[in-house]
């Protein structure tokens, strides 16, 4: 069983761009929706992702916070394309930038489509209490805010948020 320990942040600037070592275009969708999780009919999100020339089927437990169970399986790209057509809600399109800072690799997601304008940085850690240096471009932490989760963005994209929600 895999465990993901991830913290999520908004950005306070573009300084991360000069430290990006790689960028990958991603398209993803979900077989289930937020309602299934909210109502307790399912206990995990089921995601299909195409990342560059690779594809994955991913399941994540529904806990809010930094620690979740995660299962990630490579699948053929053709299968992922077929599964994306079966997904509910909107499709998530983004470019993931891998940014090195103080011994950690940050994943900065720059969203496109209905979520254009949203940029979020994520950091996977080895333990929930692992220390890390905050880069100067890092903003407010949103790990506990459900609306920033990709499954939530598929259901209610950033373009539909009120102005005060985007702050």
Residue pairs with C-beta under 8 A, 6 or more apart in sequence:
1 69
1 71
2 69
2 70
2 71
2 72
3 67
3 68
3 69
3 70
4 60
4 67
4 68
4 69
4 70
4 124
5 66
5 67
5 124
5 125
5 126
5 127
5 128
5 130
6 66
6 68
6 122
6 123
6 124
6 125
6 143
7 66
7 122
7 123
7 125
7 141
7 143
8 120
8 121
8 122
8 141
8 142
8 143
8 148
9 120
9 121
9 122
9 123
9 138
9 139
9 140
9 141
9 142
9 143
10 119
10 120
10 121
10 139
10 140
10 142
11 108
11 119
11 120
11 121
11 137
11 138
11 139
12 136
12 137
12 138
12 139
13 136
13 137
14 137
15 135
15 136
15 137
16 97
16 99
16 101
16 106
16 108
16 121
16 135
16 137
17 97
19 99
19 100
19 101
19 135
20 97
20 98
20 99
20 108
21 98
21 99
21 100
22 97
22 98
23 95
23 96
23 97
23 98
24 51
24 52
24 95
24 96
24 98
25 51
25 52
25 93
25 94
25 95
26 49
26 50
26 51
26 52
26 92
26 93
26 94
26 95
26 96
27 49
27 50
27 84
27 91
27 92
27 93
28 47
28 48
28 49
28 50
28 84
28 91
28 92
28 150
29 47
29 48
29 83
29 84
29 87
29 88
29 89
29 90
29 91
29 92
29 154
30 45
30 46
30 47
30 48
30 87
30 88
30 89
30 150
30 151
30 154
31 46
31 47
31 48
31 83
31 86
31 87
31 88
32 42
32 45
32 46
32 88
33 88
33 89
33 151
33 154
33 155
34 89
34 151
34 152
34 155
35 41
35 155
36 42
37 43
37 44
37 45
37 62
37 151
42 62
43 61
43 62
44 59
44 60
44 61
44 62
44 69
45 59
45 60
45 62
45 151
46 57
46 58
46 59
47 56
47 57
47 58
47 59
47 60
47 150
47 151
48 55
48 56
48 57
48 58
48 75
48 80
48 83
48 84
48 87
49 55
49 56
49 58
49 80
50 77
50 80
50 81
50 84
51 96
53 77
54 74
54 77
55 74
55 75
55 76
55 77
55 79
55 80
55 81
56 72
56 73
56 74
56 75
56 80
57 72
57 73
57 75
57 80
57 83
58 70
58 71
58 72
58 73
59 69
59 70
59 71
60 68
60 69
60 70
60 71
61 68
61 69
61 70
62 68
64 144
64 146
65 143
65 144
66 125
66 128
66 143
67 128
75 83
84 91
87 154
88 154
89 151
89 154
89 155
90 113
90 114
90 153
90 154
90 155
90 157
91 113
91 154
92 111
92 113
92 115
92 150
92 153
92 154
93 111
93 112
93 113
93 115
94 109
94 110
94 111
94 112
94 115
95 109
95 110
95 112
96 107
96 108
96 109
96 110
97 107
97 108
97 109
97 110
98 105
98 106
98 107
98 108
99 105
99 106
99 107
99 108
99 121
99 135
100 106
101 133
101 135
102 132
102 133
102 135
103 133
104 123
104 132
104 133
106 121
106 122
106 123
106 135
107 121
107 122
107 123
107 124
108 119
108 120
108 121
108 122
109 119
109 120
109 121
109 122
110 119
111 117
111 118
111 119
111 120
111 153
111 158
113 157
114 157
114 158
114 159
114 160
115 153
115 157
115 158
115 159
116 158
116 159
117 158
117 159
117 166
118 153
118 158
120 142
120 148
121 138
123 132
125 132
142 148
146 152
147 153
147 156
147 161
147 165
158 166
